[in-house]
Amino acid sequence: MGVQKNIGILKFKVESLTTNLQTLILEEKKTRDLVLGVLQILKHMPGHDKALQEIKKIHEENEHKGD
């Protein structure tokens, strides 16, 4: 009876982990969709290209500092 009880507990834990993983995957997809939507909006804002170039420049400078 002890082995069956342990199997039942493990089965419950696996099902619980599966549910949690499915929830995380769904939340990640929602977050990704939100970020992509925000990026599309930002592309239409004035000064977007200039700001993007500045961010790229800062990123490149930070990469070189890490070397």
C-alpha positions as CSV (number, residue, x, y, z in Angstrom):
1,M,0.0,0.0,0.0
2,G,2.9,2.4,0.7
3,V,4.2,2.1,-2.9
4,Q,0.8,2.9,-4.4
5,K,0.4,5.9,-2.1
6,N,3.8,7.2,-3.2
7,I,2.9,6.7,-6.9
8,G,-0.4,8.6,-6.3
9,I,1.5,11.4,-4.6
10,L,4.0,11.6,-7.5
11,K,1.3,11.5,-10.1
12,F,-0.5,14.4,-8.3
13,K,2.8,16.4,-8.2
14,V,3.5,15.8,-11.9
15,E,0.0,16.9,-12.8
16,S,0.4,20.0,-10.7
17,L,3.8,20.8,-12.3
18,T,2.3,20.3,-15.7
19,T,-0.5,22.7,-15.0
20,N,2.0,25.3,-13.6
21,L,4.2,24.9,-16.7
22,Q,1.2,25.4,-19.0
23,T,0.2,28.5,-17.1
24,L,3.8,29.9,-17.4
25,I,3.9,29.2,-21.1
26,L,0.6,31.0,-21.6
27,E,1.7,34.0,-19.6
28,E,5.0,34.1,-21.5
29,K,3.0,34.2,-24.8
30,K,0.8,36.9,-23.5
31,T,3.8,39.0,-22.4
32,R,5.5,38.5,-25.8
33,D,2.4,39.6,-27.6
34,L,2.1,42.7,-25.4
35,V,5.8,43.6,-26.0
36,L,5.4,43.2,-29.7
37,G,2.3,45.4,-29.7
38,V,4.2,48.1,-27.7
39,L,7.1,47.9,-30.1
40,Q,4.7,48.4,-33.0
41,I,3.2,51.5,-31.3
42,L,6.7,52.9,-30.5
43,K,7.7,52.6,-34.2
44,H,5.1,55.2,-35.0
45,M,6.2,57.7,-32.5
46,P,8.2,60.7,-33.6
47,G,12.0,60.4,-32.8
48,H,11.9,56.6,-32.8
49,D,14.8,56.2,-35.2
50,K,17.0,58.6,-33.3
51,A,16.2,57.0,-29.9
52,L,16.9,53.5,-31.4
53,Q,20.3,54.6,-32.7
54,E,21.2,56.1,-29.2
55,I,20.2,52.8,-27.5
56,K,22.3,50.8,-30.0
57,K,25.3,53.1,-29.4
58,I,24.9,52.7,-25.6
59,H,24.6,48.9,-25.9
60,E,27.7,48.7,-28.1
61,E,29.7,50.8,-25.6
62,N,28.6,48.5,-22.7
63,E,29.6,45.4,-24.7
64,H,33.1,46.8,-25.2
65,K,33.5,47.6,-21.5
66,G,32.8,44.0,-20.7
67,D,35.7,42.7,-22.8
